[in-house]
Amino acid sequence: MAYDEGLAQILRDHLTALQGVEEKKMFGGICFMFNGNMLCGVHKGGGMFRVGKDNHAEALKIEGVSPMAFTGRPMGGMVDVAPHLMADDERRGQVMRLALDFVGNLPAK
């Protein structure tokens, strides 16, 4: 298994009441899609959230959040989340709100 199933369950539990969420395997982990758009997920080293470019700087202010750089180059609008932050309901919630703010305004696919 290339990702931590416990972290995936934390996201499942966080998103359980939200309609329009589905899981997809990608990038060697699990992504959670909201109305067909990537919202967040887990990978071998923790989690990732799609916060959008307008929310990117605000997300990086949260301890445990860093730029997403799977290929060695930063991916605009995506942030990487350390495993310890994923287990912190308050800080994970802050990042999730930024991601939902961005992804929730995208057209459904």
SULBELNOR-V282334 format. One record per backbone hydrogen bond with DSSP energy under -0.5 kcal/mol. CO is the residue of the C=O (numbers start at 1). NH is the residue of the N-H. If there is no record, write none. Layout:
{{CO/NH} {CO/NH}}
//
This chain:
{{3/5} {4/7} {4/8} {5/9} {6/10} {7/11} {8/12} {9/13} {10/14} {11/15} {12/16} {13/16} {15/18} {17/19} {18/21} {20/35} {22/33} {24/26} {24/31} {26/29} {29/26} {30/42} {31/24} {31/33} {32/39} {32/40} {33/22} {33/35} {34/37} {35/109} {37/34} {39/50} {40/32} {41/48} {42/30} {43/4} {43/46} {46/43} {47/81} {48/41} {49/51} {49/79} {52/55} {52/56} {53/57} {55/59} {56/60} {57/61} {58/61} {59/62} {62/65} {64/82} {66/80} {68/75} {69/72} {74/76} {75/78} {77/51} {77/52} {78/68} {79/49} {80/66} {81/47} {82/85} {82/86} {83/87} {85/88} {87/89} {88/92} {89/93} {90/94} {91/95} {92/96} {93/97} {94/98} {95/99} {96/100} {97/101} {98/102} {99/103} {100/104} {102/105} {103/106}}
//
